[in-house]
Amino acid sequence: MSITQLFDPMFRLPLLTGLIFAALLPLLGMYLRLREEWLAALALAQVAAAGSLAGAILGIPPQAGALVCTCAAAACKGWIAQTGNNGYALLMIVGWAAAILMLANVPIAEHLGHALFDGQLYFTDITHLAFGGAFLIVVAGLLPWLSRKLLLERMFADFFRASGLSARKFHLIFDLLVAAGLALATASIGVMGAFGLVFVPSMIAYRIGSSWRSALWIATAISLVAYAASFLLAFMIDQPFGPILVLVLALLVVVGYLIQAVARASKSCAIAVENKTRERA
């Protein structure tokens, strides 16, 4: 496609919709990584895909079906978490199986199924943007308040318990927030695209951030750069957005590791030179 077509008004809605999730999902990913629950994101994304298909079959908006299913799964997450990653893996494969069976037996769901698994962001409309905007408002209102509770409970669990506060309600609110984000993002950028934005930026930022606040900024910046590059590349070569986004994110991981390796090598060389200088002196 010609690059000039990118400025057509029909692409503004997809651009803004994806931009919302590219900015918000890495933030949720950081807290999931803090709690060592990042695999839950993939499980919820698979459940969201199954819920979207179920919603389309029942004649309700796919986003509504995805929200119902992911929030139900999030409400049970406390019980699922007792088995560790095994529970998340089981939820993931059950969601995948349900989605595939609906695709195989209900022809009306086939088009939506391709969009969910391919991440066809360019076919989103005002409904996707409206749901994304509503989610942005909810996150902006809840996350600053919730962040302090989650960090305090994770870093100073004894103080948290001594204060008589119950962590369960904060965990449930956060789990529902993640479930809603993945449900709506999956309907726009696909299963693996949504999971990639949760997983990859937080993985890189968690390693290189000098503080929690800086890591949040780094994760968001990485996500936005990957999103912008993927949106442009997928448009130019006329390919599904989701796979391109995942490949760009994977490339950023490789680049990140190379930068870290060069930095470590440079530091080692500097230390070696300094030691030799001292020996000569």
Disulfide bonds with the S-S distance in Angstrom:
none
